[in-house]
Every structure is written in structure tokens, then in C-alpha cells.
Amino acid sequence: MDSVKEKKSPARAIVATTLGNGLEFFDLVLYAFFATYIAKAYFPASDPLVSMTMTFLIFGMGYLARPLGALVIGHYADKKGRKPAMTLTFLLMGLSTLTIGITPSYERIGIAAPIIITLARLIQGFSAGGELGASTTLLVEYAKPHNRGFYGGWQVASQGAGSVFAAMTLVILVNTMPEASVEAWGWRIPFLFGIVINSQTRITIICNRRVALFAVCNHRLTKDYPPVTAL
């Protein structure tokens, strides 16, 4: 029975890690796809160009935080393990995405609104930077020597899938809701929807001991597959 589980575990590892990473990037890029609505809600200005410039400036700040997240969470993963590191990134990304979705507009709370959004984007970038290294390392270490490139490639594939999912969400919203409703509150739905599906999926991935990915990470990885010494 154990041998059967071990044979299935590589595929389950790919599915678990790819799904988690795809949802992470879904959260990360939602901001860009809904930038027009975010600009009106949090960065109002008499000139629409100024409003959009400020919106994308904050979007870019999230990427500035990614190197720091990669270093800090990468070090944490070395000390505590990849499972705790990925759990931390899931938590950070989920909370920051929810924050963007529920923060009142500039009209309601003034300058506090863009400040909160900026902090949320920084946390999103920090989380994404840390998750990228932890999940890629996990995939490559899980693979056998002859297919490490294939396993590692699922990391980038999941990023693209998450971005496509985010774009499709925008298309569905603008084609099924009145524009006024999307601008008033509808644009927030994907951020709330993202935290719901991410929480359910990630809790399953993290806590379900039958998922081979984390079972192996807990007590079999170093025994079955030695650490990567060269890629």
C-alpha cells in the first residue's frame, strides 16, 4: 500500500504546489487587472492620468518587496522547513488580498485608504517573493534527477495560469454586471472570492496529511530524495 502511495505522490506534489502557487499569483495580479477601479476608489485626482500613475506606482512597489520576501522567507524555510514557510506566505497573501477588497474608499476614510492599500501591496509582494523560492525548491527536491527541470517548470506554468484566471475574472465581471455596479462594489468581489478559494484550498493542502506533498516534506523527503546539489 505504501508503495502505491509513493508512486502517486509525485503527481500529487505537482498538483498541490502548482495549485497553491497559481492562487498566490491570482491574488498578486488582480490589482493590475482592476487598476481602473482601484484608481477611482483610492487614488482620486482631477487628472485621470495622475490617478492611474499613482495606482501603478503602488502596484510596482509590491515587486520591490519581493526580493526582501525571498531572502527573509527563504531563510525561514531553511530554519523551519518549507511547509511552515509556505503556510506563512499563504497567510500573508490571503490577508493582504482581503485587505484590498474591504478597505473603504478615499471618500470615506481619506488618506488612510491609499496608505492601507500601499501596505497591502507591499505584503503581497513580500509573500510572493517568499513563496516562489520555497515552492520551487520543494518541487525540484521532490523530483528525481532526470526530471527536475520538468518539475521546476510547473512553477512558472502556475504563475501564467493564475494570471489568466485573474484576467478571466475581469472579463466575466464587466460582461455580467452594469458598469456602475462594477465601479461601486463589483470590483471587490474577486479579492473576496480569492481569499475564500485560497483559504479552502490552502488549508486542504497544508493540513490534509493524505496529501503526499506535505507528508513527504514532514518526514520522508531527505530519505527518499537527497537534497539538490546541482541543477
LOFIZA-19604 format. One record per residue: residue number from 0; residue in one letter; x, y, z of N, C-alpha, C in turn. Coordinates in Angstrom, 3 decimals, decimal comma, always signed. Each point is the difference from the previous one (the first is absolute). Example, Ala and Ser with C-alpha at 12.3 -4.5 7.8 and 13.67 -1.06 7.14 Angstrom:
! residues 2
[pt 0 A [+13,190 -5,690 +7,800] [-0,890 +1,190 +0,000] [+0,900 +1,200 +0,000]];
[pt 1 S [-0,350 +1,050 -0,720] [+0,820 +1,190 +0,060] [-0,770 +1,090 +0,730]];
END
This chain:
! residues 231
[pt 0 M [+0,830 -1,207 +0,000] [-0,830 +1,207 +0,000] [+0,861 +1,253 +0,000]];
[pt 1 D [+1,074 -0,028 +0,801] [+0,876 +1,150 +0,055] [+0,652 +0,264 -1,336]];
[pt 2 S [+0,365 -1,093 -0,697] [+0,657 +0,188 -1,285] [-0,920 +0,663 -1,004]];
[pt 3 V [-1,292 -0,333 +0,073] [-0,966 +0,612 -0,902] [-0,090 +1,497 +0,264]];
[pt 4 K [-0,042 +0,364 +1,264] [-0,070 +1,418 +0,352] [+1,242 +0,735 -0,475]];
[pt 5 E [+1,162 -0,628 +0,126] [+1,217 +0,653 -0,387] [+0,046 +0,226 -1,501]];
[pt 6 K [-0,594 -0,954 -0,782] [-0,003 +0,167 -1,433] [-0,902 +1,154 -0,416]];
[pt 7 K [-1,060 +0,218 +0,770] [-0,929 +1,071 -0,336] [+0,489 +1,356 +0,496]];
[pt 8 S [+0,870 +0,006 +0,968] [+0,344 +1,240 +0,672] [+0,633 +1,052 -0,897]];
[pt 9 P [+0,834 -0,326 -1,010] [+0,531 +1,067 -0,847] [-1,086 +0,807 -0,688]];
[pt 10 A [-1,000 -0,663 -0,563] [-1,087 +0,713 -0,666] [-0,770 +0,854 +0,996]];
[pt 11 R [-0,213 -0,529 +1,191] [-0,739 +0,749 +1,016] [+0,824 +1,187 +0,480]];
[pt 12 A [+1,316 -0,162 +0,019] [+0,862 +1,116 +0,379] [-0,114 +1,126 -1,011]];
[pt 13 I [+0,002 -0,338 -1,289] [-0,130 +1,006 -1,039] [-1,338 +0,722 +0,124]];
[pt 14 V [-1,065 -0,764 +0,176] [-1,337 +0,589 +0,097] [-0,099 +0,937 +1,199]];
[pt 15 A [+0,456 -0,457 +1,160] [-0,122 +0,800 +1,221] [+0,797 +1,296 -0,099]];
[pt 16 T [+1,251 -0,101 -0,427] [+0,851 +1,183 -0,066] [-0,439 +0,938 -1,113]];
[pt 17 T [-0,353 -0,551 -1,150] [-0,432 +0,823 -1,125] [-1,288 +0,747 +0,330]];
[pt 18 L [-0,932 -0,679 +0,635] [-1,255 +0,639 +0,369] [+0,231 +1,137 +0,992]];
[pt 19 G [+0,791 -0,265 +1,028] [+0,275 +1,039 +0,986] [+0,706 +1,193 -0,604]];
[pt 20 N [+0,993 -0,248 -0,865] [+0,734 +1,099 -0,608] [-0,860 +0,768 -0,996]];
[pt 21 G [-0,844 -0,720 -0,740] [-0,885 +0,677 -0,938] [-0,954 +0,951 +0,702]];
[pt 22 L [-0,535 -0,427 +1,129] [-0,898 +0,857 +0,767] [+0,746 +1,189 +0,592]];
[pt 23 E [+1,252 -0,226 +0,363] [+0,822 +1,101 +0,514] [+0,148 +1,100 -1,054]];
[pt 24 F [+0,269 -0,399 -1,231] [+0,183 +0,992 -1,063] [-1,329 +0,569 -0,481]];
[pt 25 F [-1,077 -0,750 +0,149] [-1,331 +0,553 -0,263] [-0,226 +1,210 +0,896]];
[pt 26 D [+0,280 -0,164 +1,277] [-0,128 +1,109 +0,940] [+0,930 +1,154 -0,355]];
[pt 27 L [+1,215 -0,332 -0,391] [+1,021 +1,019 -0,232] [-0,346 +0,912 -1,169]];
[pt 28 V [-0,542 -0,557 -1,084] [-0,211 +0,794 -1,217] [-1,411 +0,571 -0,115]];
[pt 29 L [-0,909 -0,388 +0,895] [-1,344 +0,574 -0,040] [+0,051 +1,523 +0,000]];
[pt 30 Y [+0,892 +0,552 +0,789] [+0,129 +1,454 +0,129] [+0,194 +0,639 -1,365]];
[pt 31 A [+0,858 -0,568 -0,833] [+0,294 +0,585 -1,301] [-1,220 -0,036 -0,915]];
[pt 32 F [-0,716 -1,110 -0,007] [-1,151 -0,124 -0,886] [-1,146 +0,921 +0,413]];
[pt 33 F [-0,093 +0,294 +1,272] [-1,072 +0,863 +0,486] [+0,513 +1,390 +0,369]];
[pt 34 A [+1,107 +0,393 -0,599] [+0,644 +1,275 +0,328] [-0,906 +1,198 -0,260]];
[pt 35 T [-0,805 -0,050 -1,045] [-0,891 +1,124 -0,318] [-0,957 +0,283 +1,145]];
[pt 36 Y [-0,540 -1,040 +0,585] [-0,956 +0,167 +1,095] [+0,712 +0,349 +1,304]];
[pt 37 I [+1,165 -0,572 +0,201] [+0,774 +0,311 +1,199] [+0,442 +1,461 -0,017]];
[pt 38 A [+0,347 +0,491 -1,176] [+0,411 +1,402 -0,115] [-1,117 +0,938 +0,428]];
[pt 39 K [-1,211 -0,282 -0,439] [-1,129 +0,868 +0,349] [-0,359 -0,103 +1,479]];
[pt 40 A [+0,201 -1,173 +0,581] [-0,387 -0,204 +1,397] [+1,023 +0,567 +0,982]];
[pt 41 Y [+1,287 -0,147 -0,322] [+1,038 +0,313 +0,990] [+0,957 +1,122 -0,400]];
[pt 42 F [+0,068 +0,314 -1,289] [+0,940 +1,033 -0,455] [-0,701 +1,002 -0,907]];
[pt 43 P [-1,064 +0,625 +0,496] [-0,732 +0,958 -0,835] [+0,839 +1,245 -0,291]];
[pt 44 A [-0,150 +0,511 -1,205] [+0,713 +1,217 -0,397] [-0,787 +0,656 -1,128]];
[pt 45 S [+0,198 +1,316 -0,158] [-0,701 +0,705 -1,072] [+0,454 -0,482 -1,368]];
[pt 46 D [+1,246 -0,441 -0,089] [+0,543 -0,534 -1,239] [+0,031 -1,526 +0,091]];
[pt 47 P [-0,744 -0,707 -0,845] [-0,012 -1,472 +0,045] [+1,384 -0,615 -0,180]];
[pt 48 L [+0,863 +0,674 -0,748] [+1,353 -0,519 -0,214] [+0,776 -0,044 +1,307]];
[pt 49 V [-0,160 +1,051 +0,812] [+0,666 +0,039 +1,294] [-0,526 -1,117 +0,894]];
[pt 50 S [-1,290 -0,216 -0,030] [-0,612 -1,046 +0,809] [+0,534 -1,381 -0,380]];
[pt 51 M [+0,063 -0,286 -1,307] [+0,504 -1,291 -0,447] [+1,488 -0,152 +0,277]];
[pt 52 T [+0,742 +1,104 -0,116] [+1,438 -0,050 +0,287] [+0,242 -0,379 +1,456]];
[pt 53 M [-0,744 +0,612 +0,906] [+0,131 -0,327 +1,410] [-0,385 -1,457 +0,267]];
[pt 54 T [-1,034 -0,455 -0,674] [-0,457 -1,382 +0,194] [+1,074 -0,995 -0,404]];
[pt 55 F [+0,612 +0,226 -1,169] [+1,024 -0,939 -0,459] [+1,335 +0,199 +0,719]];
[pt 56 L [+0,217 +1,172 +0,562] [+1,180 +0,186 +0,837] [-0,090 -0,904 +1,225]];
[pt 57 I [-1,178 -0,062 +0,609] [-0,196 -0,878 +1,148] [+0,066 -1,463 -0,426]];
[pt 58 F [-0,507 -0,295 -1,183] [+0,101 -1,364 -0,526] [+1,461 -0,422 -0,111]];
[pt 59 G [+0,827 +0,912 -0,513] [+1,425 -0,302 -0,140] [+0,715 -0,155 +1,328]];
[pt 60 M [-0,462 +0,692 +1,019] [+0,639 -0,115 +1,308] [-0,102 -1,415 +0,554]];
[pt 61 G [-1,052 -0,711 -0,397] [-0,119 -1,385 +0,425] [+1,155 -0,847 -0,513]];
[pt 62 Y [+0,465 +0,296 -1,203] [+1,114 -0,761 -0,566] [+1,318 +0,375 +0,656]];
[pt 63 L [+0,089 +1,210 +0,524] [+1,209 +0,375 +0,727] [+0,155 -0,810 +1,279]];
[pt 64 A [-1,122 -0,443 +0,555] [+0,044 -0,782 +1,243] [+0,317 -1,470 -0,246]];
[pt 65 R [-0,075 -0,458 -1,241] [+0,204 -1,422 -0,274] [+1,411 -0,490 +0,335]];
[pt 66 P [+1,057 +0,745 -0,346] [+1,332 -0,487 +0,381] [+0,165 -0,162 +1,509]];
[pt 67 L [-0,555 +0,946 +0,753] [+0,088 -0,098 +1,461] [-0,753 -1,225 +0,493]];
[pt 68 G [-1,177 -0,241 -0,549] [-0,766 -1,174 +0,388] [+0,730 -1,287 -0,337]];
[pt 69 A [+0,653 -0,018 -1,165] [+0,746 -1,191 -0,402] [+1,121 -0,312 +0,989]];
[pt 70 L [+0,706 +1,024 +0,439] [+1,123 -0,204 +0,920] [-0,484 -0,375 +1,401]];
[pt 71 V [-0,974 +0,748 +0,504] [-0,465 -0,228 +1,370] [-0,714 -1,346 +0,117]];
[pt 72 I [-0,940 -0,257 -0,875] [-0,754 -1,254 +0,093] [+0,858 -1,178 -0,448]];
[pt 73 G [+0,934 +0,247 -0,924] [+0,926 -1,064 -0,371] [+0,838 -0,448 +1,185]];
[pt 74 H [+0,471 +0,963 +0,772] [+0,758 -0,329 +1,211] [-0,889 -0,720 +1,012]];
[pt 75 Y [-1,232 +0,470 +0,125] [-0,947 -0,644 +0,909] [-0,261 -1,444 -0,428]];
[pt 76 A [-0,104 -0,232 -1,315] [-0,228 -1,359 -0,506] [+1,182 -0,907 +0,313]];
[pt 77 D [+1,219 +0,536 -0,071] [+1,175 -0,800 +0,334] [+0,009 -0,395 +1,474]];
[pt 78 K [-0,492 +0,894 +0,841] [+0,010 -0,247 +1,437] [-1,173 -0,867 +0,456]];
[pt 79 K [-1,185 +0,291 -0,523] [-1,213 -0,641 +0,506] [-0,607 -1,016 -0,965]];
[pt 80 G [+0,416 +0,040 -1,265] [-0,562 -0,915 -0,983] [-0,885 +0,713 -1,000]];
[pt 81 R [-0,196 -0,632 -1,150] [-0,776 +0,637 -1,051] [-1,491 +0,029 +0,300]];
[pt 82 K [-0,500 -0,988 +0,716] [-1,419 +0,016 +0,344] [-0,359 +1,240 +0,838]];
[pt 83 P [+0,695 +0,287 +1,107] [-0,313 +1,222 +0,748] [+0,200 +1,264 -0,830]];
[pt 84 A [+1,020 +0,002 -0,866] [+0,250 +1,179 -0,826] [-1,142 +0,247 -0,974]];
[pt 85 M [-0,466 -1,068 -0,642] [-1,099 +0,162 -0,940] [-1,303 +0,337 +0,715]];
[pt 86 T [-0,194 -0,554 +1,181] [-1,177 +0,353 +0,797] [-0,004 +1,487 +0,311]];
[pt 87 L [+1,179 +0,526 +0,336] [+0,123 +1,428 +0,307] [-0,313 +0,850 -1,219]];
[pt 88 T [+0,513 -0,385 -1,165] [-0,267 +0,797 -1,205] [-1,484 -0,050 -0,368]];
[pt 89 F [-0,641 -1,150 +0,169] [-1,428 -0,098 -0,282] [-0,784 +0,946 +0,909]];
[pt 90 L [+0,362 +0,019 +1,268] [-0,692 +0,849 +0,957] [+0,172 +1,482 -0,337]];
[pt 91 L [+1,236 +0,396 -0,290] [+0,278 +1,394 -0,326] [-0,723 +0,446 -1,260]];
[pt 92 M [+0,051 -0,839 -1,035] [-0,656 +0,355 -1,256] [-1,513 +0,070 +0,181]];
[pt 93 G [-0,559 -0,947 +0,723] [-1,439 -0,004 +0,199] [-0,491 +1,224 +0,753]];
[pt 94 L [+0,696 +0,356 +1,064] [-0,422 +1,151 +0,809] [+0,173 +1,314 -0,754]];
[pt 95 S [+1,090 +0,134 -0,745] [+0,223 +1,242 -0,746] [-1,000 +0,141 -1,143]];
[pt 96 T [-0,353 -1,107 -0,640] [-1,008 +0,050 -1,062] [-1,358 +0,382 +0,567]];
[pt 97 L [-0,353 -0,577 +1,123] [-1,253 +0,348 +0,658] [-0,015 +1,474 +0,384]];
[pt 98 T [+1,125 +0,511 +0,460] [+0,097 +1,411 +0,394] [-0,335 +0,921 -1,163]];
[pt 99 I [+0,534 -0,321 -1,184] [-0,301 +0,821 -1,174] [-1,489 -0,040 -0,312]];
[pt 100 G [-0,603 -1,159 +0,169] [-1,410 -0,148 -0,334] [-0,958 +0,687 +0,953]];
[pt 101 I [+0,411 +0,210 +1,247] [-0,945 +0,549 +0,985] [+0,343 +1,420 +0,453]];
[pt 102 T [+1,131 +0,541 -0,420] [+0,374 +1,347 +0,427] [-0,962 +1,040 -0,564]];
[pt 103 P [-0,558 +0,856 +0,833] [-0,904 +1,049 -0,499] [+0,718 +0,941 -0,968]];
[pt 104 S [-0,762 +0,696 -0,796] [+0,573 +0,884 -1,022] [+0,598 +1,262 +0,619]];
[pt 105 Y [+0,693 +0,755 -0,835] [+0,604 +1,265 +0,420] [-1,076 +0,975 +0,485]];
[pt 106 E [-1,155 -0,021 -0,629] [-1,076 +0,906 +0,387] [-0,471 -0,258 +1,422]];
[pt 107 R [+0,136 -1,225 +0,472] [-0,518 -0,348 +1,325] [+1,035 +0,174 +1,104]];
[pt 108 I [+1,255 -0,370 -0,239] [+0,997 +0,063 +1,082] [+1,223 +0,846 -0,354]];
[pt 109 G [-0,049 +0,684 -1,124] [+1,065 +0,925 -0,346] [+1,327 -0,661 -0,312]];
[pt 110 I [+1,085 +0,654 +0,433] [+1,350 -0,441 -0,335] [+0,331 -1,387 +0,550]];
[pt 111 A [-0,751 -0,441 +0,999] [+0,246 -1,334 +0,560] [-0,212 -1,084 -1,050]];
[pt 112 A [-0,908 +0,228 -0,939] [-0,307 -1,011 -1,014] [+1,216 -0,348 -0,865]];
[pt 113 P [+0,636 +0,979 -0,664] [+1,177 -0,355 -0,807] [+1,161 -0,539 +0,826]];
[pt 114 I [+0,107 +0,431 +1,243] [+1,072 -0,517 +0,858] [-0,217 -1,483 +0,267]];
[pt 115 I [-1,244 -0,376 +0,301] [-0,320 -1,407 +0,264] [+0,247 -0,846 -1,252]];
[pt 116 I [-0,408 +0,517 -1,157] [+0,195 -0,725 -1,256] [+1,483 -0,182 -0,292]];
[pt 117 T [+0,790 +1,016 +0,271] [+1,446 -0,097 -0,213] [+0,612 -1,083 +0,878]];
[pt 118 L [-0,378 -0,025 +1,261] [+0,515 -1,022 +0,912] [-0,430 -1,398 -0,447]];
[pt 119 A [-1,240 -0,109 -0,458] [-0,488 -1,302 -0,470] [+0,797 -0,480 -1,206]];
[pt 120 R [+0,312 +0,912 -0,919] [+0,780 -0,383 -1,181] [+1,423 -0,403 +0,389]];
[pt 121 L [+0,576 +0,677 +0,956] [+1,341 -0,369 +0,455] [-0,006 -1,404 +0,604]];
[pt 122 I [-1,022 -0,308 +0,767] [-0,100 -1,331 +0,601] [-0,229 -1,052 -1,080]];
[pt 123 Q [-0,808 +0,320 -1,003] [-0,211 -0,933 -1,104] [+1,321 -0,318 -0,700]];
[pt 124 G [+0,778 +1,044 -0,284] [+1,283 -0,219 -0,658] [+0,964 -0,792 +0,855]];
[pt 125 F [+0,040 +0,312 +1,278] [+0,842 -0,728 +0,946] [-0,369 -1,478 +0,013]];
[pt 126 S [-1,294 -0,278 +0,046] [-0,487 -1,374 +0,029] [+0,341 -0,743 -1,282]];
[pt 127 A [-0,232 +0,641 -1,139] [+0,264 -0,653 -1,289] [+1,479 -0,324 -0,161]];
[pt 128 G [+0,857 +0,910 +0,440] [+1,434 -0,258 -0,084] [+0,419 -1,193 +0,829]];
[pt 129 G [-0,572 -0,124 +1,181] [+0,344 -1,121 +0,862] [-0,578 -1,315 -0,476]];
[pt 130 E [-1,198 +0,032 -0,536] [-0,654 -1,226 -0,456] [+0,691 -0,581 -1,227]];
[pt 131 L [+0,502 +0,859 -0,849] [+0,625 -0,456 -1,244] [+1,189 -0,913 +0,271]];
[pt 132 G [+0,872 +0,438 +0,887] [+1,177 -0,802 +0,301] [-0,326 -1,291 +0,715]];
[pt 133 A [-0,905 +0,087 +0,982] [-0,341 -1,182 +0,789] [-0,660 -1,074 -0,856]];
[pt 134 S [-0,952 +0,404 -0,837] [-0,724 -0,989 -0,799] [+0,873 -0,577 -1,108]];
[pt 135 T [+0,843 +0,847 -0,602] [+0,888 -0,505 -1,060] [+0,996 -1,000 +0,565]];
[pt 136 T [+0,579 +0,332 +1,140] [+0,947 -0,916 +0,634] [-0,669 -1,315 +0,353]];
[pt 137 L [-1,214 +0,095 +0,513] [-0,723 -1,198 +0,373] [-0,236 -0,896 -1,212]];
[pt 138 L [-0,438 +0,596 -1,110] [-0,254 -0,771 -1,209] [+1,267 -0,679 -0,517]];
[pt 139 V [+1,080 +0,757 -0,042] [+1,240 -0,538 -0,562] [+0,592 -1,075 +0,901]];
[pt 140 E [-0,074 +0,192 +1,305] [+0,517 -1,010 +0,910] [-0,855 -1,261 -0,027]];
[pt 141 Y [-1,269 +0,166 -0,272] [-0,891 -1,145 -0,038] [+0,250 -0,860 -1,236]];
[pt 142 A [+0,477 +0,636 -1,073] [+0,194 -0,713 -1,262] [+1,224 -0,907 +0,047]];
[pt 143 K [-0,006 -0,970 -0,891] [+1,168 -0,835 -0,194] [+0,979 +0,731 -0,926]];
[pt 144 P [+1,259 -0,387 -0,010] [+1,006 +0,748 -0,769] [-0,344 +0,213 -1,470]];
[pt 145 H [-0,697 -0,929 -0,618] [-0,239 +0,106 -1,436] [-1,182 +0,896 -0,371]];
[pt 146 N [-0,798 +0,456 +0,976] [-1,142 +0,845 -0,356] [-0,142 +1,233 +0,887]];
[pt 147 R [+1,104 +0,486 +0,528] [-0,056 +1,201 +0,844] [-0,409 +1,237 -0,799]];
[pt 148 G [+0,442 +0,085 -1,246] [-0,396 +1,140 -0,821] [-1,495 +0,021 -0,259]];
[pt 149 F [-0,561 -1,167 -0,246] [-1,434 -0,111 -0,242] [-0,788 +0,404 +1,242]];
[pt 150 Y [+0,415 -0,494 +1,146] [-0,691 +0,347 +1,238] [+0,104 +1,503 +0,287]];
[pt 151 G [+1,208 +0,536 -0,153] [+0,178 +1,427 +0,252] [-0,800 +0,856 -0,960]];
[pt 152 G [-0,238 -0,484 -1,225] [-0,758 +0,764 -0,977] [-1,439 +0,240 +0,386]];
[pt 153 W [-0,538 -0,866 +0,863] [-1,377 +0,194 +0,437] [-0,159 +1,267 +0,827]];
[pt 154 Q [+1,085 +0,477 +0,573] [-0,058 +1,245 +0,758] [-0,395 +1,161 -0,912]];
[pt 155 V [+0,706 +0,150 -1,110] [-0,296 +1,091 -0,926] [-1,353 -0,210 -0,680]];
[pt 156 A [-0,325 -1,255 -0,322] [-1,288 -0,285 -0,621] [-1,155 +0,434 +0,896]];
[pt 157 S [+0,145 -0,218 +1,292] [-1,071 +0,373 +0,928] [-0,152 +1,507 +0,105]];
[pt 158 Q [+1,105 +0,735 -0,142] [-0,081 +1,463 +0,001] [-0,834 +0,497 -1,168]];
[pt 159 G [+0,255 -0,571 -1,177] [-0,775 +0,391 -1,164] [-1,465 -0,353 +0,145]];
[pt 160 A [-0,281 -1,164 +0,559] [-1,388 -0,422 +0,193] [-0,728 +0,938 +0,963]];
[pt 161 G [+0,688 +0,405 +1,069] [-0,616 +0,930 +0,943] [-0,314 +1,338 -0,638]];
[pt 162 S [+0,888 +0,481 -0,861] [-0,221 +1,268 -0,694] [-1,175 -0,093 -0,967]];
[pt 163 V [-0,091 -1,119 -0,724] [-1,116 -0,199 -0,925] [-1,322 -0,057 +0,766]];
[pt 164 F [+0,000 -0,668 +1,129] [-1,199 -0,094 +0,836] [-0,440 +1,387 +0,460]];
[pt 165 A [+0,963 +0,841 +0,380] [-0,320 +1,361 +0,430] [-0,597 +0,802 -1,151]];
[pt 166 A [+0,570 -0,135 -1,196] [-0,522 +0,710 -1,166] [-1,412 -0,455 -0,343]];
[pt 167 M [-0,234 -1,294 +0,086] [-1,336 -0,532 -0,282] [-1,024 +0,516 +1,001]];
[pt 168 T [+0,438 +0,181 +1,237] [-0,901 +0,526 +1,028] [-0,480 +1,400 -0,370]];
[pt 169 L [+0,932 +0,826 -0,483] [-0,366 +1,351 -0,432] [-0,976 -0,050 -1,169]];
[pt 170 V [+0,284 -0,824 -0,986] [-0,864 -0,115 -1,174] [-1,411 -0,422 +0,399]];
[pt 171 I [-0,099 -0,964 +0,885] [-1,315 -0,485 +0,432] [-0,775 +1,097 +0,726]];
[pt 172 L [+0,688 +0,725 +0,883] [-0,677 +1,046 +0,766] [-0,541 +1,110 -0,893]];
[pt 173 V [+0,841 +0,515 -0,888] [-0,418 +1,148 -0,809] [-1,057 -0,387 -1,029]];
[pt 174 N [-0,157 -1,283 -0,272] [-0,988 -0,439 -0,972] [-1,285 -0,530 +0,639]];
[pt 175 T [-0,014 -0,063 +1,312] [-1,194 -0,506 +0,683] [-0,595 +1,000 +0,979]];
[pt 176 M [+0,705 +1,105 +0,258] [-0,493 +1,003 +0,933] [-0,029 +1,364 -0,676]];
[pt 177 P [-0,918 +0,875 +0,410] [+0,023 +1,379 -0,496] [+1,300 +0,685 +0,410]];
[pt 178 E [+0,502 +0,860 -0,863] [+1,268 +0,667 +0,278] [-0,041 +0,773 +1,315]];
[pt 179 A [-1,114 +0,634 +0,282] [-0,125 +0,770 +1,245] [+0,143 -0,903 +1,220]];
[pt 180 S [-0,553 -1,191 -0,086] [+0,097 -0,934 +1,116] [+1,421 -0,528 +0,170]];
[pt 181 V [+0,652 -0,275 -1,118] [+1,390 -0,462 +0,076] [+0,863 +1,066 +0,649]];
[pt 182 E [-0,194 +1,257 -0,395] [+0,798 +1,090 +0,540] [-0,303 +0,252 +1,466]];
[pt 183 A [-1,257 -0,159 +0,392] [-0,405 +0,290 +1,377] [+0,451 -1,080 +0,973]];
[pt 184 W [-0,197 -1,259 -0,360] [+0,329 -1,082 +0,935] [+0,394 -1,319 -0,674]];
[pt 185 G [-0,372 -0,168 -1,238] [+0,233 -1,278 -0,659] [+1,463 -0,378 -0,150]];
[pt 186 W [+0,867 +0,993 -0,162] [+1,425 -0,297 -0,171] [+0,597 -0,646 +1,241]];
[pt 187 R [-0,651 +0,155 +1,131] [+0,521 -0,582 +1,245] [-0,240 -1,518 +0,082]];
[pt 188 I [-0,952 -0,488 -0,765] [-0,377 -1,417 +0,075] [+1,183 -0,935 -0,215]];
[pt 189 P [+0,829 +0,199 -1,032] [+1,121 -0,930 -0,196] [+0,961 -0,055 +1,178]];
[pt 190 F [+0,189 +1,128 +0,686] [+0,896 +0,009 +1,149] [-0,601 -0,811 +1,155]];
[pt 191 L [-1,299 +0,092 +0,179] [-0,660 -0,797 +1,023] [-0,093 -1,461 -0,436]];
[pt 192 F [-0,311 -0,210 -1,269] [-0,077 -1,349 -0,552] [+1,358 -0,680 +0,081]];
[pt 193 G [+1,048 +0,771 -0,277] [+1,352 -0,552 +0,055] [+0,366 -0,500 +1,379]];
[pt 194 I [-0,355 +0,748 +1,036] [+0,362 -0,426 +1,348] [-0,804 -1,224 +0,409]];
[pt 195 V [-1,238 -0,128 -0,491] [-0,822 -1,162 +0,346] [+0,564 -1,267 -0,626]];
[pt 196 I [+0,238 +0,007 -1,319] [+0,489 -1,207 -0,653] [+1,421 -0,310 +0,424]];
[pt 197 N [+0,793 +1,026 +0,260] [+1,367 -0,245 +0,431] [+0,040 -0,619 +1,381]];
[pt 198 S [-0,849 +0,500 +0,903] [-0,012 -0,540 +1,355] [-0,410 -1,457 -0,007]];
[pt 199 Q [-1,059 -0,316 -0,729] [-0,479 -1,376 -0,027] [+1,028 -0,933 -0,615]];
[pt 200 T [+0,562 +0,425 -1,120] [+0,957 -0,852 -0,703] [+1,283 -0,143 +0,787]];
[pt 201 R [+0,504 +1,094 +0,527] [+1,278 -0,034 +0,686] [-0,098 -0,737 +1,324]];
[pt 202 I [-1,121 +0,158 +0,699] [-0,164 -0,754 +1,245] [-0,011 -1,491 -0,300]];
[pt 203 T [-0,649 -0,366 -1,097] [-0,016 -1,407 -0,397] [+1,399 -0,491 -0,311]];
[pt 204 I [+0,734 +0,802 -0,765] [+1,355 -0,394 -0,388] [+0,908 -0,102 +1,223]];
[pt 205 I [-0,127 +0,945 +0,907] [+0,907 +0,058 +1,133] [-0,344 -1,036 +1,070]];
[pt 206 C [-1,287 -0,158 +0,292] [-0,399 -0,785 +1,165] [-0,354 -1,451 -0,290]];
[pt 207 N [-0,329 -0,334 -1,217] [-0,413 -1,358 -0,320] [+1,229 -0,894 -0,120]];
[pt 208 R [+0,201 -0,868 +0,953] [+1,200 -0,828 +0,012] [-0,005 -1,048 -1,100]];
[pt 209 R [-1,121 -0,182 -0,649] [-0,031 -0,945 -1,101] [+0,597 +0,589 -1,264]];
[pt 210 V [+0,186 +1,315 -0,057] [+0,649 +0,608 -1,160] [+1,484 -0,301 +0,081]];
[pt 211 A [+0,500 -0,714 -0,964] [+1,365 -0,523 +0,089] [+1,044 +1,090 +0,059]];
[pt 212 L [-0,280 +1,140 -0,599] [+0,988 +1,072 -0,030] [+0,506 +0,338 +1,382]];
[pt 213 F [-0,916 +0,288 +0,929] [+0,428 +0,424 +1,314] [+0,317 -1,171 +0,911]];
[pt 214 A [-0,547 -1,146 -0,309] [+0,404 -1,180 +0,756] [+1,472 -0,287 -0,247]];
[pt 215 V [+0,406 +0,120 -1,229] [+1,400 -0,235 -0,329] [+0,872 +1,091 +0,606]];
[pt 216 C [-0,480 +1,240 -0,072] [+0,787 +1,097 +0,564] [+0,214 -0,187 +1,492]];
[pt 217 N [-0,978 -0,580 +0,659] [+0,084 -0,160 +1,444] [+1,013 -1,063 +0,422]];
[pt 218 H [+0,015 -1,139 -0,696] [+0,833 -1,067 +0,543] [+0,627 -0,960 -1,005]];
[pt 219 R [-0,128 +0,287 -1,346] [+0,569 -0,952 -0,920] [+0,886 +0,611 -1,071]];
[pt 220 L [-0,044 +1,318 -0,159] [+0,680 +0,624 -1,124] [+1,485 -0,310 -0,042]];
[pt 221 T [+0,701 +0,263 +1,087] [+1,448 -0,170 -0,014] [+0,400 -1,464 -0,122]];
[pt 222 K [-0,889 -0,898 +0,422] [+0,311 -1,414 -0,090] [-0,165 -0,522 -1,422]];
[pt 223 D [-1,136 +0,349 -0,634] [-0,298 -0,520 -1,327] [+0,754 +0,709 -1,108]];
[pt 224 Y [+0,107 +1,348 +0,148] [+0,630 +0,796 -1,045] [+1,018 +0,934 +0,640]];
[pt 225 P [+1,267 -0,233 -0,162] [+1,027 +0,842 +0,612] [-0,125 +1,437 -0,486]];
[pt 226 P [+0,449 +0,972 +0,793] [-0,056 +1,400 -0,399] [+0,735 +0,229 -1,322]];
[pt 227 V [-0,453 +1,026 -0,709] [+0,607 +0,318 -1,289] [+1,413 +0,535 +0,222]];
[pt 228 T [+0,931 -0,556 -0,713] [+1,368 +0,513 +0,091] [+0,396 +0,767 -1,240]];
[pt 229 A [-0,685 -0,281 -1,100] [+0,257 +0,720 -1,242] [-1,234 -0,091 -0,873]];
[pt 230 L [-0,352 +1,098 -0,665] [-1,165 +0,020 -0,869] [+0,439 -0,211 -1,437]];
END
